[in-house]
């Protein structure tokens, strides 16, 4: 992926984070039991959003041209993985949003599902944070 495409992907990811954050806010109003689980996810999403802002602020498009091609590909993969994690959050929200037993189903399975996504987001965030470190050198 060329640096311009990476920059475009980070903007798209930032937009997706905003959308999923809004969806989470609506979901926890319906399923109160999910609040604590999603508080942790929202923290990861907020940190990820900040990192994307830093990448933009550091003129990532220009600087990424200096990265070896294999590192740019890995960065592309991480950004795509972040997008998939956000899609997975949407799937979880849809899966548990309705029904008389939604809260019970959430307690049985939803919490574990969203926690596994949170762990993935944490790994992606850490990886992108390293990239920001390189960009600021």
Rosetta silent file (secondary structure, phi, psi, omega in degrees, C-alpha in Angstrom):
SEQUENCE: XXXXXXXXXXXXXXXXXXXXXXXXXXXXXXXXXXXXXXXXXXXXXXXXXXXXXXXXXXXXXXXXXXXXXXXXXXXXXXXXXXXXXXXXXXXXXXXXXXXXXXXXXXXXXXXXXXXXXXXXXXXXXXXXXXXXXXXXX
SCORE:     score description
SCORE:     0.000 S_00000001
   1 L     0.000  132.530  178.775    0.000    0.000    0.000 S_00000001
   2 L   -73.214  156.117 -179.475    1.368    3.369   -0.927 S_00000001
   3 H   -53.435  -38.786  179.824    1.728    6.051    1.767 S_00000001
   4 H   -62.485  -40.274  179.429   -1.220    7.991    0.362 S_00000001
   5 H   -66.009  -36.705  177.494   -3.408    4.892    0.653 S_00000001
   6 H   -64.737  -42.783  178.430   -2.270    4.367    4.225 S_00000001
   7 H   -61.651  -42.432  177.950   -3.173    7.958    5.049 S_00000001
   8 H   -63.495  -42.100  179.694   -6.598    7.463    3.468 S_00000001
   9 H   -63.966  -36.975  179.407   -7.071    4.220    5.388 S_00000001
  10 H   -68.058  -36.412  176.896   -6.241    5.920    8.690 S_00000001
  11 H   -65.362  -44.440  178.310   -8.843    8.624    7.999 S_00000001
  12 H   -60.923  -39.980  178.719  -11.427    5.949    7.174 S_00000001
  13 H   -65.256  -40.649  177.847  -10.518    4.116   10.357 S_00000001
  14 H   -61.258  -40.472  177.757  -10.921    7.287   12.416 S_00000001
  15 H   -64.759  -43.829  179.271  -14.405    7.751   10.952 S_00000001
  16 H   -62.024  -36.188  177.433  -15.277    4.122   11.715 S_00000001
  17 H   -63.473  -43.806  177.873  -14.125    4.616   15.318 S_00000001
  18 H   -60.618  -41.215 -179.291  -16.464    7.580   15.664 S_00000001
  19 H   -67.539  -44.444 -178.111  -19.364    5.570   14.281 S_00000001
  20 H   -70.206  -32.064  176.601  -18.804    2.529   16.469 S_00000001
  21 H   -61.675  -42.612  177.392  -18.371    4.749   19.535 S_00000001
  22 H   -63.880  -42.877  178.695  -21.795    6.215   18.890 S_00000001
  23 H   -63.161  -39.511  178.112  -23.286    2.745   18.414 S_00000001
  24 H   -62.984  -43.343  179.757  -21.735    1.562   21.674 S_00000001
  25 H   -58.191  -42.207  178.152  -23.233    4.525   23.530 S_00000001
  26 H   -67.324  -40.105 -177.518  -26.693    3.609   22.256 S_00000001
  27 H   -63.422  -46.344 -176.372  -26.189   -0.071   23.062 S_00000001
  28 H   -69.245  -17.142  172.830  -25.179    0.415   26.691 S_00000001
  29 H   -69.825  -30.602 -179.993  -28.324    2.488   27.248 S_00000001
  30 H   -87.424  -41.241 -176.798  -30.314   -0.642   26.402 S_00000001
  31 L  -115.647   86.513 -174.974  -28.063   -3.270   27.970 S_00000001
  32 H   -59.899  -31.222 -178.161  -26.787   -1.724   31.194 S_00000001
  33 H   -63.420  -17.657 -177.897  -24.827   -4.874   32.049 S_00000001
  34 H   -87.313   -6.439 -173.600  -22.521   -4.145   29.113 S_00000001
  35 H   -56.105  -50.794 -177.599  -21.377   -0.763   30.410 S_00000001
  36 H   -63.556  -39.914  179.690  -18.227   -1.944   32.192 S_00000001
  37 H   -62.326  -44.812 -176.514  -17.179   -4.158   29.287 S_00000001
  38 H   -78.984  -19.502  173.653  -17.572   -1.375   26.773 S_00000001
  39 H   -58.510  -41.970  179.663  -15.879    1.222   28.995 S_00000001
  40 H   -68.141  -39.485  177.519  -12.640   -0.670   28.402 S_00000001
  41 H   -64.474  -43.119  179.462  -13.310   -0.919   24.667 S_00000001
  42 H   -62.402  -35.152  175.848  -14.058    2.800   24.505 S_00000001
  43 H   -63.315  -43.780  178.849  -10.735    3.523   26.206 S_00000001
  44 H   -64.954  -42.429  178.941   -8.911    1.472   23.574 S_00000001
  45 H   -64.039  -39.394  177.629  -10.843    3.145   20.767 S_00000001
  46 H   -63.367  -43.451  178.258  -10.061    6.579   22.211 S_00000001
  47 H   -64.870  -41.402  178.514   -6.360    5.768   22.417 S_00000001
  48 H   -62.938  -40.909  177.600   -6.408    4.382   18.899 S_00000001
  49 H   -62.077  -42.326  177.712   -8.105    7.542   17.659 S_00000001
  50 H   -62.186  -39.722  179.255   -5.425    9.660   19.341 S_00000001
  51 H   -65.548  -41.493  178.089   -2.695    7.621   17.681 S_00000001
  52 H   -62.723  -38.596  175.793   -4.331    8.087   14.274 S_00000001
  53 H   -62.151  -41.707  178.718   -4.451   11.836   14.951 S_00000001
  54 H   -64.609  -38.633  177.644   -0.742   11.785   15.793 S_00000001
  55 H   -61.633  -41.718  178.361   -0.001    9.920   12.587 S_00000001
  56 H   -67.126  -42.760 -178.143   -1.825   12.618   10.647 S_00000001
  57 H   -65.191  -29.831 -179.349   -0.163   15.412   12.607 S_00000001
  58 L   -87.492   14.997  178.370    3.272   13.949   11.922 S_00000001
  59 L    54.443   56.410 -175.174    2.639   14.100    8.177 S_00000001
  60 H   -57.987  -33.123 -177.334    2.600   10.329    7.897 S_00000001
  61 H   -58.588  -46.878 -179.216    2.169   10.342    4.133 S_00000001
  62 H   -69.671  -47.016 -174.463    5.554   11.895    3.525 S_00000001
  63 H   -67.970  -34.213 -178.271    7.380   10.034    6.265 S_00000001
  64 H   -65.652  -21.189  176.872    5.976    6.617    5.371 S_00000001
  65 L   -61.288  -25.730 -179.802    7.722    6.818    1.992 S_00000001
  66 L   -81.427  -12.233  179.522   10.938    6.266    3.934 S_00000001
  67 L   -73.630  142.727  172.945    9.636    3.015    5.424 S_00000001
  68 L   -61.336  148.919 -177.633   10.766   -0.209    3.772 S_00000001
  69 H   -53.859  -38.449 -178.561    7.995   -1.798    1.687 S_00000001
  70 H   -66.739  -32.436  177.101    7.587   -4.769    4.044 S_00000001
  71 H   -71.771  -36.549  176.442    6.968   -2.411    6.984 S_00000001
  72 H   -63.946  -39.460  177.626    4.378   -0.471    4.981 S_00000001
  73 H   -63.396  -41.788  178.695    2.622   -3.774    4.203 S_00000001
  74 H   -64.289  -39.064  177.084    2.601   -4.678    7.892 S_00000001
  75 H   -62.696  -42.967  177.199    1.178   -1.271    8.727 S_00000001
  76 H   -57.744  -44.296 -179.889   -1.521   -1.812    6.117 S_00000001
  77 H   -62.232  -42.193  179.746   -2.369   -5.151    7.733 S_00000001
  78 H   -63.933  -43.346  178.830   -2.640   -3.591   11.183 S_00000001
  79 H   -63.011  -42.145  177.513   -4.941   -0.850    9.890 S_00000001
  80 H   -64.858  -39.632  178.063   -7.093   -3.462    8.135 S_00000001
  81 H   -63.052  -38.525  175.820   -7.155   -5.572   11.304 S_00000001
  82 H   -60.329  -44.636  178.328   -8.367   -2.529   13.248 S_00000001
  83 H   -60.834  -40.704  177.792  -11.157   -2.120   10.728 S_00000001
  84 H   -65.878  -38.125  178.051  -12.123   -5.777   11.098 S_00000001
  85 H   -63.343  -39.712  177.875  -12.174   -5.422   14.886 S_00000001
  86 H   -65.974  -40.686  175.077  -14.541   -2.470   14.550 S_00000001
  87 H   -60.404  -39.748  179.071  -16.745   -4.525   12.215 S_00000001
  88 H   -64.853  -35.232  175.840  -16.726   -7.274   14.838 S_00000001
  89 H   -62.733  -45.042  177.704  -17.897   -4.794   17.470 S_00000001
  90 H   -58.121  -40.908  178.754  -20.811   -3.859   15.210 S_00000001
  91 H   -62.572  -42.736  178.847  -21.653   -7.564   14.842 S_00000001
  92 H   -63.764  -43.755  179.376  -21.627   -8.042   18.619 S_00000001
  93 H   -59.771  -44.295 -179.483  -23.838   -4.995   19.100 S_00000001
  94 H   -65.930  -41.257 -177.316  -26.325   -6.286   16.552 S_00000001
  95 H   -61.941  -36.939 -173.597  -26.280   -9.795   17.991 S_00000001
  96 H  -108.435    6.887 -172.030  -27.145   -8.682   21.528 S_00000001
  97 L   -76.313  -21.819 -174.179  -29.214   -5.557   20.944 S_00000001
  98 L  -137.483  169.811  179.612  -32.678   -7.005   21.105 S_00000001
  99 L   108.710  153.166 -178.157  -34.814   -9.659   22.605 S_00000001
 100 L   -64.493  -29.663 -176.443  -36.354  -10.260   25.962 S_00000001
 101 L  -106.557   24.512 -176.521  -33.297  -12.065   27.207 S_00000001
 102 H   -57.089  -43.022 -179.315  -30.692   -9.741   25.715 S_00000001
 103 H   -65.041  -40.320  179.114  -29.192   -8.898   29.110 S_00000001
 104 H   -67.038  -44.260  178.097  -28.969  -12.547   30.082 S_00000001
 105 H   -62.129  -37.724  178.037  -27.427  -13.488   26.751 S_00000001
 106 H   -60.824  -47.412 -178.253  -24.963  -10.619   27.184 S_00000001
 107 H   -61.709  -35.834 -177.646  -23.915  -11.893   30.590 S_00000001
 108 H   -74.176  -42.591 -172.004  -23.457  -15.423   29.253 S_00000001
 109 H  -131.742  -33.586 -172.506  -21.475  -14.690   26.099 S_00000001
 110 H   -60.631  -41.739 -178.756  -21.345  -11.046   25.081 S_00000001
 111 H   -58.913  -45.552  179.768  -18.898   -9.931   27.713 S_00000001
 112 H   -66.221  -38.687  179.650  -16.329  -12.535   26.658 S_00000001
 113 H   -62.728  -47.191 -177.245  -16.821  -11.717   22.977 S_00000001
 114 H   -71.255  -29.499  177.394  -16.255   -8.008   23.437 S_00000001
 115 H   -66.583  -38.254  178.444  -13.291   -8.637   25.736 S_00000001
 116 H   -66.225  -35.414  176.377  -11.537  -10.657   23.021 S_00000001
 117 H   -68.031  -39.745  178.835  -12.080   -7.768   20.589 S_00000001
 118 H   -60.313  -41.110  179.214  -10.729   -5.327   23.192 S_00000001
 119 H   -63.181  -41.735  176.717   -7.558   -7.385   23.520 S_00000001
 120 H   -60.848  -45.541  179.735   -7.097   -7.302   19.737 S_00000001
 121 H   -60.208  -37.987  179.851   -7.587   -3.526   19.724 S_00000001
 122 H   -63.188  -40.898  178.478   -4.995   -3.179   22.465 S_00000001
 123 H   -65.629  -45.857  179.879   -2.429   -5.083   20.387 S_00000001
 124 H   -63.192  -40.660  178.863   -3.171   -3.012   17.262 S_00000001
 125 H   -60.861  -44.331 -179.933   -2.988    0.197   19.279 S_00000001
 126 H   -63.014  -40.747  178.975    0.421   -0.762   20.651 S_00000001
 127 H   -63.695  -46.634  179.860    1.698   -1.572   17.180 S_00000001
 128 H   -66.513  -30.813  176.733    0.487    1.736   15.745 S_00000001
 129 H   -63.421  -36.535  176.042    1.984    3.538   18.721 S_00000001
 130 H   -64.725  -40.668  177.649    5.380    2.144   17.728 S_00000001
 131 H   -60.319  -43.197  178.747    4.816    3.485   14.207 S_00000001
 132 H   -60.043  -38.198  176.765    4.090    6.924   15.657 S_00000001
 133 H   -59.839  -43.835  177.534    7.386    6.677   17.510 S_00000001
 134 H   -64.150  -40.832 -177.833    9.198    6.045   14.227 S_00000001
 135 H   -64.987  -28.781 -176.595    7.359    8.887   12.517 S_00000001
 136 L   -87.670   -2.921  178.547    8.407   11.342   15.183 S_00000001
 137 L   -71.745    0.000    0.000   12.119   10.531   14.851 S_00000001
